[in-house]
Amino acid sequence: MIVMLPPLRRALFDFRMDFCDLIISMERAEISPRPVVGAIVVLSGVAVSFLLWLLYAHRASADFAGRWMFLPALNALLNGLCAIALCVGLYFIKHHNREAHRTSMLLAFALSSAFLISYIVNHALHGDTIFPGHGPVRTLYLSILASHIILSVVALPMVLTTFFFSLTGRFAMHRRIARFTFPIWLYVSITGVVVFAFLKAYAY
């Protein structure tokens, strides 16, 4: 059994209380959604442009070949855990447990953020992985990959906007956009695991 030291327990408690206070203050704040949503779109555009450069223009150094090879598996794990957290969050909101729903969705967001960091590091070190398969399996893989990439571009601003509406107490707008955000986010998370499975079988 691991016994948490009192200073660490106190620090975690303080962090949780500060985070809760931040959410409450955002819910009470009178923040106009238009400039925030505009900023989210611009930020998402910059992030997507960087990822496209990383995928198709950046050339990885040969010095890192064969090193940190656990990153693709880590990415798949984070995607899988995110999909589970999303489904758990849906279950909780269907049963009107808003606090548990919020916790699950914040966990999903944290997992997606960790995935994005790991994904950037992996492609910066190793570059893009070419799928070596041929025939129908290649067509299937490229179809899944294309839909995964396109919807991930769409998902980023939608996820951020959905969280903004929730954290500022605009629950009607939150529910309206979440109906579209949830299935897109879930599909991107699941297909991330599927893409890894294809590469694991044919490329790694």
Secondary structure as the mmCIF struct_conf table of DSSP 4:
data_model
#
loop_
_struct_conf.conf_type_id
_struct_conf.id
_struct_conf.beg_label_comp_id
_struct_conf.beg_label_asym_id
_struct_conf.beg_label_seq_id
_struct_conf.end_label_comp_id
_struct_conf.end_label_asym_id
_struct_conf.end_label_seq_id
HELX_LH_PP_P HELX_LH_PP_P1 ILE A 2 LEU A 5
HELX_RH_AL_P HELX_RH_AL_P1 PRO A 6 ARG A 28
BEND BEND1 ALA A 29 ALA A 29
HELX_RH_AL_P HELX_RH_AL_P2 PRO A 33 TYR A 56
TURN_TY1_P TURN_TY1_P1 ALA A 57 ALA A 57
HELX_RH_3T_P HELX_RH_3T_P1 ALA A 62 PHE A 64
TURN_TY1_P TURN_TY1_P2 ALA A 65 GLY A 66
BEND BEND2 ARG A 67 TRP A 68
TURN_TY1_P TURN_TY1_P3 MET A 69 PHE A 70
HELX_RH_AL_P HELX_RH_AL_P3 LEU A 71 LYS A 94
TURN_TY1_P TURN_TY1_P4 HIS A 95 HIS A 96
HELX_RH_AL_P HELX_RH_AL_P4 ARG A 98 HIS A 126
HELX_LH_PP_P HELX_LH_PP_P2 ASP A 128 PHE A 131
TURN_TY1_P TURN_TY1_P5 GLY A 135 GLY A 135
HELX_RH_AL_P HELX_RH_AL_P5 PRO A 136 LEU A 167
TURN_TY1_P TURN_TY1_P6 THR A 168 GLY A 169
HELX_RH_AL_P HELX_RH_AL_P6 PHE A 171 TYR A 202
TURN_TY1_P TURN_TY1_P7 ALA A 203 ALA A 203
#
